[in-house]
Amino acid sequence: MAWHKPRTAALVLLLAMATLAVFAAVAEFDFVNFDDPKYVTENPVVRDGLTWAGVGWAFTTTHASNWHPLTWLSHMLDVQLFGLRPGWHHLTNVVFHALNACVLFLVLARATGALWRSAFVAALFAFHPLHVESVAWISERKDVLSGFFFMLTLWSYARFAERKSENKGQESEVGRSFPAWVFYALSLFLFACGLMSKPMLVTLPFILLLLDYWPLNRLETAGADARFSGIGRLLREKIPFFVLSLASSIVTFWAQQKGGAVASLDHIPLLSRLLNGIISYGVYLAKTIWPTNLAVLYLPPAGRPAWQTILVLVVLAALTAGAIWGGRLHRFLPVGWFWFLGMLIPVIGIVQVGSQSMADRYTYLPLIGLFLAISWGSWELARHQGKAALTLVGLLVTFGLAARTSDQLRCWTDGEALFTHCVETTPDNYVAQSNLGNALAGHGKYSAAKSHYLEALRLQPQYANAMRNLGVLLTQQGQTDEALQYLRQATRLAPDTSAIYARLALALSASGNTESAILYYHESLLYFPDQIEVCNNLAWIRATHPDPRLRDGKEAVLLAERACVLTDFNTPILLGTLAAAYAESGRFSEATETAQKAVARAAAAGDRNLENRNRELLALYQSNKPYREPAPGK
């Protein structure tokens, strides 16, 4: 095995520095209004940093319709180290991406001995524009984090395979000091960590089987019996990996179904899903070769000519046949092609999650297969002549992709830039129109935001989220009656969407219709009991409303305690509500103690207004008096 340690180290350093340089611009980027609020900026548990309560929450929650505890812990650690400064959160993603490229290079170089081909695969992985979404989007930490464990699993498994082989003379001194089972156990542990970062890694056992075929060459070929025996041995080795994949698949489906993210077959028939999957493979291939018109959200087209689907199916069949036929002499062809096909299966749309038809981020690990086939295939074509030309072409491709990636990064400056680009790139995208409205509203551009909400409803009159967003905007502008019309219509269209019930309750409360607001808050909590904001809002009403018919101290305490438990009793506004709930229940000593904590937390956070407010309430509780909201009109 040609290892070339000094040259390898130099290439690793160059690859890492180049990756960091290409993505360095993200240090100036903001959070975006697409998933970043639920993952970081508006997630009270994450905002508290790394706490024991947060660790427990990470391993038990299905927030965001997923179970990925290590991803949550990584976000908490970022907040612990950097607060809510978005540039540092972005740079964490970039560092993981650079590490992934470097480890991928090391794994391939060690397994194949082909230094420059491995470096080219790693460069394609590092600089391809389809990977911008996974790196520049803070909420896609799960991609780069799971990718990190994926690469380490490949490294550990390759070392296990080395230790199992008879040719141990090529191993390093460090490798000789550990038996094979240590690397096997380590690869299994790293795989579990990857699944706890993003469950898309469920196909990894199949990737390991592909690597057994090439480049590890662990499949015996001495004869039919030996070949059968070798396959059985390799399959038995993968049983623990398959068990983890099955467990992760079950947990993921349960979490996504619980979160309402899985579309039913009545909503999207199986045939439509299969056709969309075929087209998506074709689009991924096209965008890999010519990465233009990339967007954060691709909606399924209203209609597509049958000939397009047939054409893509023919191309896929031809490429599959070519990979199998070519695999007789060049094993990298079927390995690369089936790596690409297989890793996309969980996200190709058979189990439809969300409204997108495909996503750039789904290609983060699957494209490695195509890059393998391209790199080794190009080398074989130029094996006897033209290597200088191949090197020049490789450099031009690498620099071209890096330049295109730098250009694509500009779309991720903030939410407004992201969805402005998405609206321009994907016409008639009503979801992008609504999200652009959210970004504009967040920047105080209310008139422009309203126009985009209305445009979303023009494109899709039954789009409940746009109605909810427009209702929220109108509520903020004091146009409560019009807001309620949109919010009520949204609840009729999406009767199982707790967020709409919560927003409707907030609008009703603002309009003075508190009795109805309480009903909708309860309806929202019926779907998701651990909504911190909803628990807090309802607890405040139950603890402080001037109408005694609407107060309920016992319920107020239960709701406020639930919100505080979810945030480890660290959030001053939630502590203030809990203090008010204790006071309404006549538990003034507890109210006083909790209000004192609220004052201290507000002071530590530098929120002078909230600190003074909690001091006023503390004085009331010390006098054994509960707080009452002023009656409407006073």
C-alpha positions in Angstrom: 0.0 0.0 0.0 1.5 3.3 -1.0 1.0 5.7 1.9 3.4 8.5 1.3 3.0 10.1 4.7 4.7 13.5 4.1 2.8 14.0 0.9 -0.4 12.8 2.5 0.0 15.2 5.4 0.7 18.1 3.0 -2.5 17.3 1.0 -4.6 17.0 4.2 -3.4 20.5 5.3 -4.0 22.0 1.8 -7.5 20.4 1.6 -8.4 21.7 5.1 -7.1 25.2 4.5 -8.8 25.4 1.0 -12.1 24.3 2.4 -12.0 26.8 5.2 -11.1 29.5 2.8 -13.9 28.8 0.4 -16.5 28.8 3.1 -15.0 31.5 5.3 -17.6 34.0 4.2 -20.3 32.3 6.4 -18.6 33.9 9.5 -20.6 37.1 8.5 -23.9 35.3 7.9 -27.0 35.5 10.1 -29.4 32.9 11.2 -32.2 32.2 8.7 -35.9 32.0 9.4 -36.1 28.4 8.1 -35.7 25.8 10.9 -33.0 27.9 12.7 -35.7 29.3 15.1 -36.8 25.8 16.1 -33.3 24.5 16.3 -31.5 27.4 18.0 -32.8 31.0 18.2 -36.3 30.3 19.6 -35.6 27.0 21.3 -35.4 27.8 25.0 -33.6 24.5 25.9 -30.9 25.1 23.3 -30.6 28.8 24.2 -29.7 27.7 27.8 -26.6 26.1 26.6 -25.2 22.7 27.7 -27.1 21.7 30.9 -28.0 18.4 32.5 -31.7 19.2 31.8 -30.8 19.9 28.2 -29.0 16.6 27.9 -32.0 14.7 29.2 -34.3 16.7 26.8 -32.0 15.9 23.8 -32.3 12.1 24.4 -36.0 12.1 25.0 -37.5 14.8 22.7 -38.9 14.4 19.1 -38.9 18.1 18.6 -38.6 19.1 14.9 -40.0 15.6 14.1 -36.7 13.8 14.6 -34.7 12.0 17.2 -31.1 13.2 16.9 -29.8 13.8 20.4 -26.2 14.4 19.4 -27.3 17.2 17.0 -29.1 18.9 19.8 -26.1 18.6 22.1 -23.9 20.1 19.4 -26.2 23.2 19.1 -26.3 23.5 22.9 -22.5 23.4 23.1 -22.3 26.1 20.4 -24.6 28.3 22.5 -22.5 27.5 25.6 -19.3 28.6 23.9 -20.5 31.3 21.6 -23.9 32.5 22.7 -26.2 33.4 19.9 -23.5 34.9 17.6 -24.5 33.2 14.3 -21.0 33.4 12.7 -19.5 31.0 15.2 -22.4 28.5 14.7 -21.8 28.7 10.9 -18.0 28.2 11.4 -18.7 25.0 13.4 -20.4 23.6 10.4 -17.5 24.6 8.2 -15.0 23.0 10.5 -16.9 19.7 10.4 -17.2 19.9 6.6 -13.4 20.4 6.3 -12.8 17.5 8.7 -15.1 15.3 6.7 -13.2 16.0 3.5 -9.9 15.3 5.1 -11.0 12.0 6.7 -12.6 10.9 3.4 -9.3 11.5 1.7 -7.3 9.6 4.4 -9.7 6.6 4.2 -9.6 6.3 0.4 -5.8 6.9 0.3 -5.2 4.2 2.8 -7.7 1.7 1.4 -6.6 2.1 -2.3 -3.1 3.5 -2.2 -4.2 5.9 -4.9 -3.2 9.3 -3.4 -4.2 11.7 -6.2 -7.4 10.0 -7.1 -8.4 10.0 -3.4 -7.5 13.7 -3.2 -9.7 14.5 -6.2 -12.7 12.7 -4.6 -12.2 14.7 -1.4 -11.8 18.0 -3.3 -15.1 17.3 -5.2 -16.8 16.5 -1.9 -15.3 19.7 -0.3 -16.2 22.2 -3.0 -19.3 20.9 -4.8 -22.1 23.6 -4.8 -24.7 21.0 -3.9 -23.1 20.8 -0.5 -23.5 24.5 0.3 -26.9 23.9 1.9 -25.5 21.3 4.3 -22.7 23.6 5.3 -24.1 27.1 5.3 -27.4 26.2 7.0 -27.0 26.1 10.8 -30.0 23.8 11.1 -28.2 21.3 8.9 -25.6 20.7 11.6 -27.1 17.2 11.5 -25.7 16.7 8.0 -22.1 17.6 8.7 -22.1 16.0 12.1 -23.5 12.7 10.9 -21.1 13.0 8.0 -18.2 13.2 10.5 -19.2 10.0 12.2 -19.9 8.4 8.9 -16.3 9.1 7.8 -14.9 7.9 11.1 -16.9 4.7 10.8 -15.4 4.1 7.4 -11.9 4.7 8.7 -12.4 2.4 11.7 -14.0 -0.3 9.5 -11.2 -0.1 7.1 -8.7 -0.6 9.9 -10.8 -3.6 11.1 -10.6 -5.1 7.6 -6.8 -4.6 7.6 -6.4 -6.4 10.9 -8.5 -9.2 9.6 -6.4 -9.6 6.4 -3.3 -11.7 6.2 -1.2 -8.9 4.9 -0.5 -7.2 8.2 2.9 -6.0 7.3 1.7 -2.8 5.8 0.0 -1.7 9.0 1.3 1.1 11.2 2.8 0.5 14.6 -0.3 2.0 16.2 -2.5 -0.4 14.2 -0.6 -3.4 15.4 -1.2 -2.5 19.0 -5.0 -3.1 18.7 -6.8 -6.3 17.8 -9.4 -6.4 15.0 -12.4 -6.5 17.4 -11.4 -3.1 18.9 -11.8 -1.4 15.5 -15.0 -3.4 14.8 -16.5 -2.2 18.2 -15.3 1.3 17.5 -16.9 1.4 14.0 -20.2 0.1 15.6 -20.1 2.9 18.2 -19.3 5.6 15.7 -22.1 4.3 13.5 -24.5 4.6 16.5 -23.3 8.2 17.0 -23.9 9.0 13.4 -27.5 7.7 13.6 -28.0 9.8 16.7 -26.9 12.8 14.6 -29.1 12.1 11.5 -30.9 8.8 10.7 -30.1 9.0 7.0 -27.0 6.9 7.8 -29.3 3.8 7.9 -27.8 2.7 4.6 -24.3 2.6 5.9 -24.2 -1.3 6.3 -24.8 -1.6 2.6 -21.9 0.9 2.0 -19.7 -1.3 4.1 -20.6 -4.3 1.9 -19.7 -2.2 -1.2 -16.3 -1.4 0.4 -15.8 -5.1 1.1 -16.2 -5.6 -2.7 -13.9 -2.7 -3.5 -11.4 -1.3 -2.5 -11.0 -3.6 0.5 -11.4 -6.7 -1.7 -12.6 -8.9 1.1 -14.8 -11.1 -1.1 -13.1 -14.4 -1.9 -13.1 -15.3 -5.6 -11.4 -18.7 -5.5 -14.5 -20.5 -6.6 -18.3 -20.7 -6.2 -18.2 -22.3 -2.8 -15.5 -19.9 -1.5 -17.4 -16.9 -2.9 -20.6 -18.0 -1.2 -18.8 -18.6 2.1 -17.2 -15.1 1.8 -20.5 -13.4 1.3 -22.0 -15.2 4.3 -19.1 -14.2 6.5 -19.4 -10.5 5.4 -23.1 -10.5 5.9 -22.8 -11.9 9.4 -20.3 -9.2 10.3 -22.9 -6.6 9.4 -25.8 -8.0 11.5 -25.2 -5.6 14.4 -25.0 -2.7 11.9 -28.3 -3.7 10.4 -29.9 -4.0 13.8 -28.9 -0.4 14.6 -30.3 0.7 11.2 -33.6 -1.0 11.8 -33.9 0.5 15.3 -33.1 4.0 14.0 -35.6 3.6 11.1 -38.4 2.6 13.5 -37.6 5.5 15.9 -37.4 8.0 13.1 -40.6 7.0 11.5 -42.4 7.2 14.9 -40.9 10.6 15.6 -41.8 12.0 12.2 -45.3 10.5 12.3 -45.8 11.9 15.8 -44.7 15.3 14.5 -47.1 15.2 11.6 -44.3 15.3 9.1 -45.2 12.1 7.2 -47.6 12.5 4.3 -50.3 9.8 4.0 -50.8 7.7 0.9 -54.2 9.4 0.5 -52.4 12.8 0.2 -49.5 11.6 -2.0 -50.2 8.2 -3.8 -47.5 5.7 -4.0 -47.2 5.9 -7.8 -46.7 9.7 -7.5 -43.9 9.1 -5.0 -42.2 6.5 -7.2 -42.3 8.8 -10.3 -41.0 11.7 -8.2 -38.2 9.5 -7.0 -37.2 8.6 -10.5 -37.2 12.2 -11.6 -35.2 13.3 -8.5 -32.4 10.8 -9.4 -32.2 12.4 -12.8 -32.2 16.0 -11.4 -29.5 15.1 -8.9 -27.3 13.7 -11.7 -27.9 16.8 -13.8 -27.1 19.2 -10.9 -24.0 17.2 -10.0 -22.7 17.8 -13.5 -24.0 21.3 -14.0 -24.8 22.8 -10.5 -27.1 25.8 -11.4 -30.5 26.9 -10.3 -29.9 25.5 -6.8 -32.5 26.4 -4.2 -33.3 25.6 -0.6 -36.8 24.3 -1.4 -38.0 22.4 -4.5 -41.8 21.8 -4.6 -43.2 18.9 -6.6 -44.2 20.2 -10.1 -47.9 20.5 -10.8 -47.5 18.2 -13.8 -44.7 16.6 -15.7 -44.7 15.1 -19.2 -44.5 11.3 -19.2 -41.7 11.3 -21.7 -39.4 13.0 -19.1 -39.9 10.3 -16.6 -39.4 7.6 -19.3 -36.2 9.3 -20.4 -34.8 9.5 -16.9 -35.7 5.9 -16.3 -33.9 4.8 -19.5 -30.8 6.8 -18.5 -30.8 5.3 -15.0 -31.3 1.8 -16.4 -28.4 2.3 -18.9 -26.1 3.6 -16.3 -26.9 0.7 -14.0 -26.3 -1.8 -16.7 -23.1 0.0 -17.7 -21.9 0.0 -14.1 -22.6 -3.8 -13.7 -21.0 -4.6 -17.1 -18.0 -2.4 -16.4 -17.6 -3.9 -13.0 -16.1 -7.0 -14.5 -12.8 -5.1 -15.0 -13.3 -2.0 -12.8 -15.0 -2.7 -9.5 -15.1 1.0 -8.7 -17.9 1.5 -11.2 -20.7 -0.6 -9.5 -19.4 0.5 -6.1 -19.7 4.2 -6.9 -23.0 3.9 -8.7 -24.8 1.8 -6.2 -23.3 4.0 -3.4 -25.1 6.9 -5.0 -28.4 5.1 -5.7 -28.5 3.3 -2.4 -27.8 6.2 0.0 -30.5 8.3 -1.6 -33.2 5.7 -1.0 -34.3 6.9 2.5 -34.8 10.4 1.2 -36.1 9.8 -2.4 -39.7 10.3 -1.3 -41.1 6.8 -0.9 -41.8 7.9 2.7 -42.7 11.5 2.0 -41.6 13.9 4.8 -42.4 17.6 4.4 -43.4 19.4 1.2 -40.2 19.2 -0.8 -39.8 16.9 -3.7 -36.0 16.8 -3.3 -33.2 18.7 -1.5 -29.6 19.6 -2.2 -28.7 18.5 1.4 -29.8 15.0 0.7 -26.8 14.6 -1.7 -24.1 15.3 1.0 -23.0 11.7 1.4 -24.5 10.0 -1.7 -22.4 12.0 -4.1 -19.3 10.4 -2.8 -20.2 7.4 -4.9 -20.4 9.4 -8.1 -17.1 11.2 -7.2 -15.4 7.8 -6.8 -16.6 6.6 -10.2 -15.6 9.9 -11.9 -12.2 10.1 -10.3 -11.2 6.4 -10.9 -12.9 6.3 -14.3 -11.1 9.4 -15.5 -7.8 8.0 -14.4 -8.4 4.7 -16.3 -9.3 6.6 -19.4 -6.0 8.5 -19.2 -4.0 5.6 -17.9 -1.7 5.2 -20.8 -1.7 8.7 -22.2 -3.0 12.2 -21.4 -2.3 12.3 -17.6 -1.0 15.8 -17.8 -4.2 16.9 -19.6 -6.2 15.0 -17.0 -4.4 16.8 -14.2 -5.1 20.2 -15.8 -8.8 19.3 -16.3 -9.0 18.1 -12.7 -7.6 21.4 -11.4 -10.0 23.4 -13.6 -13.0 21.4 -12.4 -11.9 21.9 -8.7 -11.4 25.7 -9.1 -14.6 26.0 -11.1 -16.6 24.2 -8.4 -15.0 26.3 -5.7 -15.9 29.5 -7.5 -19.5 28.3 -8.0 -19.7 27.4 -4.3 -18.5 30.8 -3.3 -21.3 32.3 -5.5 -24.0 30.0 -4.1 -22.9 30.9 -0.6 -24.2 34.5 -1.1 -27.7 33.2 -1.0 -27.3 32.2 2.6 -26.5 35.7 4.0 -29.8 35.8 5.8 -33.4 34.6 5.4 -34.3 37.5 3.1 -31.5 36.7 0.7 -32.1 33.0 0.9 -35.8 33.1 0.0 -35.4 36.0 -2.5 -33.1 33.7 -4.4 -35.5 30.7 -4.0 -38.4 32.7 -5.4 -36.3 33.8 -8.3 -35.0 30.3 -9.0 -38.2 28.3 -8.5 -41.2 30.1 -10.0 -44.7 29.6 -8.4 -43.1 28.4 -5.2 -45.8 29.4 -2.7 -43.8 28.0 0.3 -40.8 30.2 -0.6 -43.1 33.2 -1.0 -44.5 32.7 2.5 -41.0 32.2 4.0 -39.8 35.3 2.2 -42.7 37.1 3.9 -41.5 35.9 7.3 -38.0 37.1 6.6 -39.2 40.5 5.5 -41.5 40.8 8.6 -38.6 39.9 10.8 -36.7 42.9 9.3 -39.7 45.2 9.9 -40.8 45.3 6.2 -44.4 44.7 6.9 -45.9 45.9 3.7 -43.6 43.8 1.5 -44.1 40.8 3.8 -47.9 41.1 3.4 -47.6 41.2 -0.4 -45.6 38.0 -0.4 -48.1 36.2 1.9 -50.9 37.3 -0.5 -48.8 36.0 -3.4 -48.4 32.7 -1.7 -52.2 32.5 -1.2 -52.7 33.4 -4.9 -50.5 30.6 -5.9 -52.0 28.2 -3.4 -55.3 29.4 -1.9 -55.4 26.5 0.5 -52.0 27.1 2.0 -52.6 27.2 5.8 -49.2 28.3 6.8 -49.4 31.5 4.7 -52.8 32.2 6.3 -51.3 31.7 9.7 -48.3 34.0 8.9 -50.6 36.7 7.5 -52.8 36.4 10.5 -49.8 36.8 12.8 -48.6 39.9 10.9 -52.1 41.5 11.0 -52.3 40.8 14.8 -49.0 42.6 15.3 -50.3 45.5 13.3 -53.4 45.7 15.5 -55.8 44.5 12.7 -57.2 41.8 14.9 -60.5 41.2 13.2 -58.9 40.6 9.8 -56.2 38.5 11.4 -58.8 36.2 13.1 -60.4 35.6 9.7 -57.2 34.2 8.3 -56.3 32.3 11.4 -59.7 30.6 11.7 -59.6 29.6 8.0 -56.1 28.2 8.6 -57.4 26.0 11.5 -60.1 24.7 9.2 -57.6 23.7 6.6 -55.0 22.3 9.0 -57.0 21.0 12.0 -54.0 19.1 13.4 -51.5 21.9 13.3 -50.8 23.0 16.8 -48.8 26.1 15.7 -51.9 27.6 14.1 -54.0 27.0 17.2 -51.3 28.7 19.3 -51.3 31.7 17.0 -55.1 31.9 16.9 -55.1 31.8 20.7 -52.6 34.6 20.8 -54.7 36.8 18.4 -57.9 36.0 20.4 -56.1 37.0 23.6 -54.9 40.2 22.0 -58.5 41.0 20.9 -59.8 40.5 24.4 -61.5 37.2 23.7 -59.6 35.4 26.3 -62.1 32.7 26.9 -61.8 31.4 23.3 -58.0 31.9 23.5 -57.9 29.4 26.4 -59.7 26.8 24.4 -57.3 27.1 21.5 -54.3 27.0 23.8 -55.6 23.8 25.2 -56.2 22.5 21.6 -52.6 23.3 20.7 -51.2 21.5 23.8 -53.4 18.5 23.0 -51.1 17.8 20.0 -47.8 18.9 21.6 -47.8 19.2 25.4 -44.2 20.5 25.7 -44.6 23.8 23.8 -42.8 26.1 26.2 -44.3 29.4 24.8 -47.9 28.0 24.8 -47.5 26.7 28.4 -46.2 30.0 29.5 -48.9 32.1 27.8 -51.7 30.0 29.1 -50.2 29.8 32.6 -50.0 33.6 32.7 -53.6 34.0 31.8 -54.7 31.4 34.4 -52.6 33.1 37.1 -53.2 36.8 36.4 -56.4 37.4 34.5 -58.7 40.0 36.1 -61.8 37.8 35.6 -61.9 35.2 38.4 -63.8 32.8 36.2 -60.8 32.5 33.9 -58.2 32.1 36.7 -57.1 28.6 37.8 -54.1 28.6 40.1 -53.6 24.8 40.0 -53.5 24.6 36.2 -51.3 27.7 36.1 -48.7 26.0 38.4 -48.7 22.8 36.4 -48.2 24.7 33.1 -45.6 27.1 34.4 -43.7 24.3 36.1 -43.7 22.3 32.9 -42.2 25.2 30.9 -39.6 25.8 33.6 -38.6 22.1 33.8 -38.1 22.1 30.0 -35.6 25.0 30.4 -33.9 23.9 33.6 -35.5 26.8 35.6 -33.1 29.2 33.9 -35.3 31.5 31.8 -36.4 34.7 33.7 -39.7 35.3 31.9 -40.8 31.7 32.6 -39.7 32.0 36.2 -41.8 35.2 36.5 -44.9 33.3 35.3 -44.2 30.5 37.7 -44.0 33.0 40.6 -47.4 34.5 39.5 -48.9 31.0 39.4 -47.6 30.2 42.9 -49.1 33.5 44.2 -52.5 32.8 42.6 -52.4 29.4 44.4 -51.7 31.2 47.7 -48.1 29.8 47.9 -46.5 33.1 48.6 -43.2 31.9 50.0 -42.6 29.9 46.8 -43.7 32.8 44.8 -41.3 35.1 46.5 -38.4 32.7 46.2 -39.1 32.1 42.4 -39.5 35.8 41.8 -36.1 36.4 43.4 -34.6 33.9 41.0 -36.4 35.6 38.1 -34.8 38.9 39.1 -31.3 37.4 39.4 -31.6 35.6 36.0 -32.9 38.8 34.3 -30.0 40.8 35.8 -27.5 38.2 34.6 -28.9 38.4 31.1 -28.7 42.2 31.2 -32.4 42.6 30.6 -33.0 45.7 32.8 -36.7 46.1 31.9 -37.5 42.5 32.8 -35.4 42.8 36.0 -37.4 45.9 37.1 -40.7 44.2 36.2 -39.9 41.1 38.3 -38.8 43.4 41.2 -42.3 45.0 41.2 -43.9 41.6 41.2 -41.6 40.4 44.0 -42.8 43.3 46.2 -46.4 42.2 45.7 -45.7 38.5 46.6 -43.7 39.6 49.7 -46.9 41.4 50.8 -48.9 38.2 50.2 -50.7 39.7 47.2 -51.1 38.1 43.8 -50.6 40.0 40.6 -53.6 40.9 38.4 -53.5 42.0 34.8 -55.3 45.4 34.3 -58.8 45.0 33.0 -59.3 45.7 29.3 -59.4 49.4 28.5 -57.4 50.3 31.7 
